[in-house]
Amino acid sequence: MARHSFARPSGQQASYQTRVEILETRTRAAHHPGVLVRTANIDDQAFIAAIAGDVFSPYGDYRELLPQWFHTAGVMTFVSQSEQERTGYVMLAFFPEERALVGDVLAIAVAPGHQGKGIGRMLMQHVVTVCEQIAEHTPVRAVRLSVADTNLRAQRLFLSFGFRQLEGDFGRYDGGQKALHLERPLP
Ligand SMILES: CC(C)(COP(=O)(O)OP(=O)(O)OC[C@H]1O[C@@H](n2cnc3c(N)ncnc32)[C@H](O)[C@@H]1OP(=O)(O)O)[C@@H](O)C(=O)NCCC(=O)NCCS
């Protein structure tokens, strides 16, 4: 996240001058017929804050920060939902770099009772697809994210999507964990 995102720990705020509009995107997975990934709306704010407080607490205080990102221009939030129950979300933004854009997965979270059932994979697939769709008409170099060195479960998910660790020192989360930066080039 930035100061606060997994993408950018303390002091490395992203520039969100580039606004990418995705009005409505939806994903349904064939192997999860009841699960939908949809664009978030204002009614999702309390859920976003509550899950952030639950799952990101080892890394810092994200309960207030994630709803702020949700309202930040250029940040896209997608929520996974099973029937009427929200199960997780992912946040994506773009920043300019060398005459192209880089997608930045700011946060991904699945509610504790729903983890390990393929929802995180579905959310990741959704943001990668969104990046690929944008790359069809705008140069997008890569998708990046940040993850704590201790978070092996999330790392395994990201590696399975073709993300690879970048060299360098990217600081630490407020919880003291070392931040790793991972990148997946886009063709
Ligand atoms: C990381 C997270 C988003 C993954 O979502 P999920 O719905 O639990 O994961 P999925 O069921 O889709 O599994 C996806 C992959 O994650 C990994 N994974 C899932 N559960 C795991 C476990 N118990 N142990 C190790 N790896 C695991 C596996 O690689 C799995 O792929 P596979 O099913 O092909 O083996 C979720 O666990 C979460 O919200 N964690 C807390 C917040 C967090 O750490 N976010 C990432 C910050 S960068």
The ligand as an SDF file (V2000), in Angstrom:
LIG
                    3D

 48 50  0  0  0  0  0  0  0  0999 V2000
   -4.0190  -12.3080    0.2310 C   0  0  0  0  0  0  0  0  0  0  0  0
   -5.5110  -12.4470   -0.0170 C   0  0  0  0  0  0  0  0  0  0  0  0
   -6.0240  -11.2300   -0.7700 C   0  0  0  0  0  0  0  0  0  0  0  0
   -5.7230  -13.7040   -0.8930 C   0  0  0  0  0  0  0  0  0  0  0  0
   -7.1150  -13.8630   -1.0920 O   0  0  0  0  0  0  0  0  0  0  0  0
   -7.7960  -15.2950   -0.9040 P   0  0  0  0  0  0  0  0  0  0  0  0
   -9.1900  -15.1860   -1.3630 O   0  0  0  0  0  0  0  0  0  0  0  0
   -7.5780  -15.7430    0.4870 O   0  0  0  0  0  0  0  0  0  0  0  0
   -6.9100  -16.1930   -1.8860 O   0  0  0  0  0  0  0  0  0  0  0  0
   -7.4200  -17.2960   -2.9150 P   0  0  0  0  0  0  0  0  0  0  0  0
   -8.2960  -18.2670   -2.2210 O   0  0  0  0  0  0  0  0  0  0  0  0
   -7.9340  -16.6290   -4.1380 O   0  0  0  0  0  0  0  0  0  0  0  0
   -6.0450  -18.0170   -3.2440 O   0  0  0  0  0  0  0  0  0  0  0  0
   -5.1760  -17.4070   -4.1480 C   0  0  0  0  0  0  0  0  0  0  0  0
   -3.7690  -17.8830   -3.8960 C   0  0  0  0  0  0  0  0  0  0  0  0
   -3.3220  -17.3610   -2.6450 O   0  0  0  0  0  0  0  0  0  0  0  0
   -2.4570  -18.3240   -2.0490 C   0  0  0  0  0  0  0  0  0  0  0  0
   -3.0770  -18.7960   -0.8230 N   0  0  0  0  0  0  0  0  0  0  0  0
   -4.3880  -18.7570   -0.4600 C   0  0  0  0  0  0  0  0  0  0  0  0
   -4.5490  -19.2680    0.7690 N   0  0  0  0  0  0  0  0  0  0  0  0
   -3.3260  -19.6490    1.1820 C   0  0  0  0  0  0  0  0  0  0  0  0
   -2.8050  -20.2340    2.3640 C   0  0  0  0  0  0  0  0  0  0  0  0
   -3.5910  -20.5550    3.3960 N   0  0  0  0  0  0  0  0  0  0  0  0
   -1.4750  -20.4510    2.4470 N   0  0  0  0  0  0  0  0  0  0  0  0
   -0.6510  -20.1420    1.4230 C   0  0  0  0  0  0  0  0  0  0  0  0
   -1.0830  -19.5740    0.2700 N   0  0  0  0  0  0  0  0  0  0  0  0
   -2.3900  -19.3430    0.1640 C   0  0  0  0  0  0  0  0  0  0  0  0
   -2.3110  -19.4600   -3.0230 C   0  0  0  0  0  0  0  0  0  0  0  0
   -1.2570  -19.1640   -3.9180 O   0  0  0  0  0  0  0  0  0  0  0  0
   -3.6210  -19.3840   -3.7680 C   0  0  0  0  0  0  0  0  0  0  0  0
   -3.5560  -19.9520   -5.0190 O   0  0  0  0  0  0  0  0  0  0  0  0
   -4.0450  -21.4750   -5.2200 P   0  0  0  0  0  0  0  0  0  0  0  0
   -5.4160  -21.5560   -4.6860 O   0  0  0  0  0  0  0  0  0  0  0  0
   -3.9540  -21.6810   -6.6910 O   0  0  0  0  0  0  0  0  0  0  0  0
   -3.0710  -22.2950   -4.4220 O   0  0  0  0  0  0  0  0  0  0  0  0
   -6.2960  -12.6490    1.3010 C   0  0  0  0  0  0  0  0  0  0  0  0
   -5.7930  -13.7570    1.9780 O   0  0  0  0  0  0  0  0  0  0  0  0
   -6.2640  -11.4370    2.2090 C   0  0  0  0  0  0  0  0  0  0  0  0
   -7.1300  -10.5850    2.1480 O   0  0  0  0  0  0  0  0  0  0  0  0
   -5.2550  -11.3610    3.0940 N   0  0  0  0  0  0  0  0  0  0  0  0
   -5.1590  -10.2470    4.0430 C   0  0  0  0  0  0  0  0  0  0  0  0
   -4.8610   -8.9260    3.3350 C   0  0  0  0  0  0  0  0  0  0  0  0
   -3.5820   -9.0020    2.5470 C   0  0  0  0  0  0  0  0  0  0  0  0
   -2.6020   -9.5540    2.9840 O   0  0  0  0  0  0  0  0  0  0  0  0
   -3.6300   -8.3870    1.3460 N   0  0  0  0  0  0  0  0  0  0  0  0
   -2.4940   -8.3410    0.4720 C   0  0  0  0  0  0  0  0  0  0  0  0
   -1.6810   -7.1500    0.8010 C   0  0  0  0  0  0  0  0  0  0  0  0
   -0.4440   -6.8760   -0.4070 S   0  0  0  0  0  0  0  0  0  0  0  0
  1  2  1  0
  2  3  1  0
  2  4  1  0
  2 36  1  0
  4  5  1  0
  5  6  1  0
  6  7  2  0
  6  8  1  0
  6  9  1  0
  9 10  1  0
 10 11  2  0
 10 12  1  0
 10 13  1  0
 13 14  1  0
 14 15  1  0
 15 16  1  0
 15 30  1  0
 16 17  1  0
 17 18  1  0
 17 28  1  0
 18 19  1  0
 18 27  1  0
 19 20  2  0
 20 21  1  0
 21 22  1  0
 21 27  2  0
 22 23  1  0
 22 24  2  0
 24 25  1  0
 25 26  2  0
 26 27  1  0
 28 29  1  0
 28 30  1  0
 30 31  1  0
 31 32  1  0
 32 33  2  0
 32 34  1  0
 32 35  1  0
 36 37  1  0
 36 38  1  0
 38 39  2  0
 38 40  1  0
 40 41  1  0
 41 42  1  0
 42 43  1  0
 43 44  2  0
 43 45  1  0
 45 46  1  0
 46 47  1  0
 47 48  1  0
M  END
$$$$
